[in-house]
Amino acid sequence: MKEMAPREREASSNYINRDLSWIEFNWRVLEEAQDSDTPLLERVKFLSIVSSNLDEFISVRVAGVKDQIKAGYSRKDFTGYTPAGLFKRIMKRSAKMVSEQYKTYRDVTRQLAKEGILFTDYEDLNMNQRRAMDAYYHEIVFPVLTPMAVDQSRPFPLVHTQALYLAVLLMKEGDDPEDEPYFAIIQVPANLSRCIEVPARTNSKKHEYVLLENLIEQHIHTLFSGYTPIAVHGFRLTRNADLTLNEEGAEDLLEEIEKELRRRRWGSPVRLEVQKGIHPYALAQLKEEFEISDNIFEIDGPLDLTYFMKLAGSLKGYDHLRYKPVSPVYPRELLDTENMFQTLRQQDVLVYHPYESFDAVTDFICLAAYDHQVLAIKMTLYRVSGNSPLIEALAHAAESGKQVTVVVELKARFDEERNIAWARKLEKAGCHVVYGLVGLKTHAKITLVVRQEQDGLHRYVHVGTGNYNDSTAKLYTDLGLFTSHMVIGEDASALFNEVTGYSAPHNWKAFGVAPTDMMDKLFEKIRREARHAAEGKPARIIAKLNSLSNQQMVEELYEASKAGVKIDLIIRGVCCLRPGVPGLSENIQVISIVDRFLEHSRILYFENGAEPEVYISSADWMTRNLTRRIELICPVFDKKLQETLIRILELSLGDNVKARQLQPNGMYTRVVNENRQLRSQFEAMRIKTWKKSRIITTSE
């Protein structure tokens, strides 16, 4: 297992900066690409994820910091950074990360070559291979290309965010070499395969690939007859992608977002990536056009490694270089039932994805859509897959006369266009489509089914920690609770009434709902643990979340730690809390697990004086989740299901293979136990059932 290069430590403060903490998270993702124990094609995927993560971070978070600098904002945040100081630190750490990423890229491609998967330059192909690539270029690539000259009569064309381009310098025969060259750009077509497989050499079983931009570069003369190319180099621009909506003044939120998506193409430049060795004149032209000088990355390798993800998934015959496929089991409680609603009348059911199948969720909604006794379906949609069966089911339910209400979150970042398409489709089918409340994203994941039965109306509820997305449910760890509990059903009805209509804040009996009372409820529970600790009663908090960055929440945890509460935090990504500081947080431990699946489930445990309370949640402990989104925490009342959730937490806390522990200095170190290795995700895959009072694994 390769160790990461030492990195700069965090500034002295009681808090860790959110953006710098995120960079540390992306380093942990990079570690998975560097880990020789990770199957080779999985390492390729992690390299791709590092790039896509950084793209989003730059286009949203760094863009926001740059906006603050432009506006002259110079106040320090609660972690002690001014925008200018933070920007410098982000750039320094990001540059180190990118350098390390491309070192890893070179190592991974060497390992791929040993397996017979090669990335070959056009110049190194044999004559037969060149002829094939020449034919591919002329028949497929050339007709798609558009050379765009830049001169006095032709202004610089629009450069799309995160698209790959070639900057071309040219001269005419007889021109003085000292004269300024002619300048043009070409967009590398995104709708053609970036990796072009080359015909195999004689008696060779190796797979060779040429990158599309390399092929274009070799044939660049075909686009500029009468001119001589003197330099060709790749570049890539990242623009500000954060939407700025005037929701109060928008008569139609859907139309306003469509307009803003179009404006995103012209977002201000935030980062410029250029190929190493780019001609100084070309670089000067790009810097002048984009008015950028302080966020330029010179890349020693192919720009934009996100193409690696598609390649890793498409290669045939290399299953030995991948993780073994997971076959999610269907929840046992729902497997043999003739009617899911009858089962849920008798017991709650908890489903743990991806180890248990998301088909249970799909079946629940499809059953409701086609069941004649169902009167109404109400559901929130934040991100759904490209061909989600849920959309078809909801549309059918509406067309068959059921009352179908769907709260579609149009502002789900980078999924806005897809959600607009679903919203229009659902509206055409007769669904009541609601776009949430002004100024708030609807991030809660909940479905309510109202069914007419012999003894009256009954409510059936599904509450999840993740999106209603059958694709990500195979890649993320998430939880879903099915219940017909009366109190949860009443709260679910009240929640939808608040989102879709005019209702005074509800006195929630089970839920905690942001932004109205979730934070206060969480603070009360944390303070209760502190009181119990002071009284000598059992006091403990375990929270499994994606991120923790809200200052007030961090301070409440510090106070609880000082009161003697043992606090275990399982935080995958950003964590602004600094654990293990004497007199402040010595009772707090923070671990992060980055492994095959994206840890996404949110579980909260409060000891409560030996009468534990356990919750699942849609919300992280970030300011946006607690104050600017509609979120919910939902209690799990069933004692056996509580035990299941506690065991999931214990499994994570016991991980000593993929867990990293956050140190007081802001760095992470691997958790190691030389006596017994426990890899929580792999252990979870071995478990045959989560519903027994004692977990049974296949080894028993």
N, C-alpha and C positions, 0 to 999 in steps of 0.2 A: 504494500500500500504506500503510495507516494505521499510524502508530507508536503504541505503547502510552504511556500517561501514565507519567512517572517514578514509581518506587515506593521505599519505604523499604528501606534496605540492611540486610543481615544483621549481627547482632552480631559483634564481633571474637572469633574463635575459630579453632582449626584444623579445626573441623567445622561443617557446616551442619545446622541442625535438620531432622529428618525431616519434621515437619508443615509447617514453613514452606517447605521445598523442594517439598512437594506443592502448596502454594498457588501457588508459582511455575509448576509444571506446568500447573495449571488456568488460569493467566493465558495460557500459551502456546496452550491450547485456545481461549480467548477471542480471542486474536489471529487465529485462523483465521476466526472469525465476523466480525472487523473488517476482514479483508483484502479489498479491493475486487477483487482478482484471483481470489478464490474464487467459484465460481458461486453465485448468490443463494440458491437453495434448499439448497445445501450449507452456506452461512453460517447458515441457519435451523437446520440439524441441529447444527452446532457450538454454537449458543446453547443448544439443548436439552441437549447433552452436558455443558456447563458446569453446568447445574442438576442433572442426575442425579449427576454427579461430586460436587458439593458436598453433595447430600443424603446420599450414602454416607459422605463424610468427616465430616460433622457427627454422623451417627447412630452412627458407630463410633469414629473417632479422637478427636473433640472430646468425645464421651460418656466415653471413657476418661480424658481429662484432668480432666473435671469430677468423675469418681469419685475420682480421686486427691486433688483439692482437698477434697472432702467428707470423705475419710478422714484429712485432716490431714497428708498427705504433702507434705513441703517440700524434699526433697533435690534438688539440681540433677542433670540428666542430663548425659551426656558432652559435650553441646554447650553447656552452661552455663545451661540454663533450669530454673527451678522450675516445677511445674505451674501455679501462679498467674500467674507471669510469662509463661509460654508461652500460657496462655489469653487474656490481654490482647492479646498480639501477634497471635494467630490471629484474634481478633475484629476487631481494627483492620484487618488486611489483608483479611479476608473481607468486611467492610463496604465497603471500597474496591472490591473485585472486583465485588460485587453492584451497586454504584452504576454502575460502568463497564459491567457487563453490560446494565443497563436503558437506558443511553445507546445502547448498540449495538442493543438491541431497537428503540428508537424510530427509529434510522437504517435498520435492516433493514426495518421495516414501511413506512417511507416509500418505500424502493426497491420493495417488493412492490406498493405502491399504484400506482406508475408502470407496473408490469407487469400491472395489472388485478386484483390480489389485495388486497382491502381488508378491514380489520377495522372494522366500523361499530357505533357505539352504537345501541341500540334507538331512542333519541330522534331519530336522524338518518335513520331509514327513512321511505320514503313510505307512504301509506295502504295500498296493496296489500301491500307487504312486511310491514307491521305486522299486517295481518289474518292473513297466512300464519304469522307467528311466534306470534301469539296462539293460533291453532288448534293449532300444534305444542305450545305450552306446555300447553294444556288437555287435549289428547289423549295426549301422550307424557310430559311432564315432571311435571305436577301429580300424577298418580296415584302417582308414585314417591317424592315428597317426604314427609318426616316432620318437622314442626316440633317442637322439643323445648324446652319451657319450663323455666326454672330459677327455683325459688322455694323457700320453706321446706318445702313438701311434696314437691317434686320436685328431688332433688339433681342436680348437674351430671352429664350423661350422659358415657359413655366417648367420648373424642375419639381417633379412630384416627390413627396416625402417618402423616404426609405426605398426609393426605386434605384436600381443600379444603372449608371450611365458611364459612357466613355468620353473623355475629353481628348480631342484630336487636334494636333498642330500640323499645319500644312505649309508648303511653299510651292511657288510656281518655278518652272524651269527658267533659269536666267536671273532669278531674284538674288539680291545681295544677301548672303547668310546673316549679315548683321541687321537686316530689316526685321521688323516685327512679323512673326508668322501669322498666317490665317488661323482662325480658331473656330471649331465646331464641336457640337456634342451629339451623341447618339444614345438613345435609351435602349438598354438591353431588354428585349421583349420579355415581360413577366409571364406571358401566356405560352411561352415555349419552355421546354425542359431545360433547366440550368445545367444538368449533367447529361451529356450526350454519350450514349454507349457506342464504343467503336467496335467494328467487326474484329473478332478474335484473330490473333496471329496463327499461323499454321501450326497445328499440333499443340496449341495452347488452350488451357481451360480457364485462363485468367480473364477477368472482366476489367476492361479498360474504359476510362471515361475522359472526355475532354470537356472543359467548362465552356459554356456558350460564349462568354466574353472573350475567351482565348481564341475561339474559332472566328469570331467577328474581327478581332484584331488582326489575325493573319490574312484576312480578306478585305481589310479596310480600304485598299486602293480601288476596289470595285465601286465604292460609294463616292469617290472624288476623282473622276476622270480629269486629266489635265493638271492634276496637283500631285505633289509628292508628300506622303505622310512622313513626318519627322519625329513624332512622339504620340503614343497612344497610352492613356492611363485611366484606370477606373476611378470613379468617385460616387459618393452617396450622401445625400442630404437628409437630415432629420429636422422636421418642422414641429412647432408647437401644436400639439394635438388635443389640448384641453379645451372642451367646449365652453363657451361663455354665453349662457342663455339668459334672456330677459323674460323669465316665465310670467312675471306679473303683467307685462305688456303684450304677451303673445295670445292672440285670439285663438290660435290653434297650435297647441304644443307640437303636434306631429309635424306640421309644416315648418315651424320654427327650427326644429331639430334638423329637418331635411336641408334647410337653408344653411344652418351652421355646419353641417357635414360638408357642404360644398365649399364653405369658407375655409375649412380645415386644410384644403389643398394649398391655400395661400398663407398658412400660418407662418409666423416669423421663424427664420432659420435658428436652430439651436445647436446643431452639431454637424460638422463636415468630416466625413471619412474619405481619405484619399489613399490610392495605392502607393506603396513605398517607392521612392525614386521618381515621383511625379515631376514633370518638367516645371522649373520655377515660373515660367511665363504662364503656363496653364493654371498653376496654383494661385498665382496673383490674380488672374481673371476671375477665378471662382471666389476668392476672398473678397474681391471688390464687389462682385455681383451680389453675394449673399450678405455682405457687410458683417463678416465674421472673422475674428482673429484669435479668439481665446478658447476655442473649443474644437480644435482640429486634431483628428487622430490619423496618424500615418500608419497604415496597416501593412504588415509584412506577411501577406498571404491573400487569399480571395476575400473580397469584401462580402459581408453579410453571410454568416455561416448558418443562417436559418434553413438554407436549402438542404442541409445535412439531414434534417428530420424526415423529409420525404424520401430521400435516398435510403436511409436506414430502414424505413418501413417497406420499401418496394423491392429490395434485393431478395431474390428467390434462392433457396438452397443453402441458406446460412443460419438456420435456426440454432445451430450450436453456438452462435455468437450473440444470441438473444436470451433474455429471461424465458423460462418455460411459461407457456400461456397459462393464465388463470381461468378456471371454470367456476364462475360464481354459482353457489348453490341456491336453490329457491328456498325461502324461509319455510322451515318444517311445519310451523303452525298453519300456514296457508296452503300447503302443498296438496293435502287430501280433502280439503273442504269443498263442498258443492257450492257454497255461497260465502264469499269473503265477508259480507256484512254479518252473517250469522256468527262467524268466528269472532268478529270484532265486538259483537254484543257481549260476548262471554269473556274476552281477554284483550289486553293491549298487546301489540306486536312491535318489536324493535327490529329494524333491518340495518345491517352494517355493510355498507358498500366499500370496496368492490368484491368483498369476500362473499357477500350475499347479493342476489341478483336485483338489479333495478327493475326487472320485469314485474316484480311485485307492485311497484308504484304505477307502472304503465297499466297493469291489469286492474288495479283499483280504480283508476280514472276511466279506463275503457268500460269496465263493468258498470260504473255509475252512468256513463254516457248511453249505454244500451239498456239499462234496467228500467222497466216500465214504472216501478214504484218510486224511482228517484224523481224528485220535483225540481231540485236546484243544485247547481255546481258552482262554487266560487273558488277562484284560484289566483295565485300570484305567479307571474312569469318574469324572471329576470334574464336568464340566458338559457336558451333551448338549442338542441342540436339542429343540424341542417335539414334533416328529414324526420322531425319528431312525430311519432304516432299520436302524441298527446294533442297536437293541433287538429289532426283529423278527427279525433274522438270528440273534442270540444265542439268542433264545427257540426258534427253529426248530432250531438246532443241538442244544440240550439235549433237545428233544422227540424228536429223531431218534437219541438215544442217545450223543451225544458228551459228553465230560467238559468242561463249561463252568464256568469260575470267573470271577466278576466282582467286583472290588474296587470297591465303590461308596462314594464319599466323601460321607457324609450331611451333613458340616459345611461344604460349599461354600457360603460366605456368600450369602444371598438366593436360592440355588437348592435349599435344603434340601427344600422341599415337593415340587418336581419330582423330585428324586433319590429321595425316599421312594417316590413313585409308581412309578418305574422299578424300584426294588429289589423292591417287592411283585410287580410283573408278572414279573420275571425269576425270582423264587422260585417262583411258580406254574407257570412253564414247566419247572421242574426244574433251573435253574442253581444252582450253589453261590454264594451271595451272601455276601461278607465285607465287614465295615464297617471294616476296617483295624485298627490297633493303638491301644490306649488312650493318649490324650494326644497322638497324632500325626495330622495330616491326610495323606492319601495324595494327593500332588500330582504324582507321576511319571506320565508319559503313555507307556504301553507295552502292546503286545499280543504274545503268544507263541502261535504255532500249531505243534503237534506233528503231524507227518504220517508215516505209514507208507509207505515207498517200497521199491523192489526191493532196494536195498543197505542197508536198515535205516531206523531212525528219523531224521528230520531236523527241525531247529527253524528256523522262520521268524519273524523279529522285526520289528515296527514300533516305532520310538522317535520321539516327537514333542516339539516345544517348546510345542505348544498343545493345547487340549482336543479330544476326539473330537466335534466339533460342526460339522456341515456348514453351519450358518448363519453362525457367527462366522468360519469359514474363508474366507468371501467378503469379510470386513471387516478381518481381522487378517493381518499378515504372520507366517507361521509356517513351520517346516521339519519334514519327516518323513523318516526314514531307514528304508528297507526293506533287510533284510540276512538272509543265512543264515550269516553268519560264525560259526564254531563257538564261539569264545570268548565272543562276545556272547550267543549262544544259551545257553551254560552259565550265564552271569551272570544272564540273564533268568529261567531256571528257579530259580536260587538266590534271586533277589529275590522271586518269588511264594511260594516256600516259607517265606521269613522272614515275609512279611506274613500268610500264611494259616495257618501252623502254628507249631511250636516248632523253631527252628533257631538254632544258635549263629551269631554274626556271620561272614559269609562272607569269604574272602580274595579280594576282587574282582580279576579279571584285566583287565577292560576298564572296567567302570563305576566311578564314584565315587558313593557312595550316602549321602545324608543320612538320619538325623542321625549315622550311625556314623563315616564316614571322609571324606566329601566335603570338609569344611573343611580337614582335615589335608592331603589331596591337593592342594587348590588352593594352600594355603600353601607346600607343598613345590615346586610348579611356579613360583610367584612368586619364592621364594628361589633356585631354580635359575637363573632369569633374572638375578637380582642377582649371583650368582656368575659367570655368564658375562660380564656387563658388566664386573665387576671384573677378569676375566681377558682382556678385550679381544675377546671373542667376540661374534658377533651376539646381541643381546638385545632382545626386544620383546614386549609384551603388547597384544593387542586384545581387548576384551570388549564384546559387544553384549548389553545386559540391559534389563529394565524398571526396575529399582531397585537402588541400592547404599546400604545404610544400616547394615551391621554394622560396629561400631567396630574390631574386630580386623582385618577385611578392609581397611578404610581404612588402618589403621596399617601393614599389610604392604605395601600399594601405596606408601605414603609412603616406606618403607624401600627399596623397589626403585627408586623415583624417585631417592632420594639416592645410590643405588649406580650410577646412570647408565642405567637401563632406560627406554627410550622407551615410554610407555604411552598408548594411545588408548582412551578409554571412550566408547561410544555408549549413553547412558543416557536412555531416553525420559522417565521420570518422576522419582522421588525420587533425589537424590544428596547424600549427607552429606559427600562428599569435597570439599575446597576446592582446586581446581587452580591451578597457576601461582604458588604462593607460594615466593619465593626460599628456598633451603635446605631446603625441605620437599617441594614438589611441582612444581618448575619443569619437570620432564620429563613431566608428565601433562596431557593435553588431554581435556576432556569436552564432548561435543556431544549435543544432544537433537533428534530429528526428530519433528515433529508434522505430519501431512499427511493425505491422503485416507484411508489405511488406518492402523489402530492398529498401530504397530510392536511386535511381540510376540515375535519370534524371539530366541532366546538362543544366541549363538555365542561360543566362546572360542578364542583363537589364542595359542600360545606359540612363540616363535622357536626356542628350544631349540638354540642354537648352529648355526643353518642347517639343522637337521633338524626342521622345524615339526611341531607337534602341533595338531590341530584337533578341537574337541568341539562337540556340540550339547547343550543342557541344558533341563531343565524348571524349573530353579531360578534365581531372582534372588539377588543377594548381600545378602540381608536376614537378620536374626537368625532370623526365623520359618522361612525356607526352609532355613537351614543347621542349625538345632537342633530345630525343632518339627514338621518335615514329612518325609515320605518323598519324597525327590527323587532324581534321578539325572543325572549327566553321562555322555554316551556318546561314545567316540572315533569319528571317521570315518577308517577305515583306507585307503580307496581314494584314491589320489593325485589322480585327476581330480576326484573329489568334494571333496577338500580344496581344490583350486584353485577350484572353484565357490564354496565358502564364503568363501574369501579374497577373491574378486571381489565377493561380496555386501558384505563388510566394506569393501572399497575404495570401492565405490559409495556407501555410507553416509558414509564419511569425506570423499568428494568433493562431497557435497551442499552447494550454496551458495544454495539457494532456500528450502528449508524447514528447514534446520539452524540451530540456535541454539547458541552456544558459551557455556559456563558461565565466568564471570569470577571472579577471586579474591574479589570482594566478595559473591558469592552471586547476582548478577544474571546474566541471559542476554542476549546480543546476537546479532543475526542474522549469519550467515556470508555475506559478500558477495564476489562476484567479477564485476567489471564486464566482463571480457573474454569469459568463457564461463559460461553458466548450466548447472548440472547439478542436476536434481531427481531424486533417487535413485529414488523410487517410479515416476515417469513413465518414467524410463530403463529400469527393470525391466520395465515393460509393453511396451516396444518390443523387448525381447530375444526372439528366436525360440527359442533353446535355451540352456540353462545347462550343457549336458553336453559341449560342445566344449572343447578345450584353450584356445580363445580365444573370448571372447563375441562372438557375431554379432548385430547389430541390424538392424532392418528398413531402416535408412538405407544399409546397405552393399550 
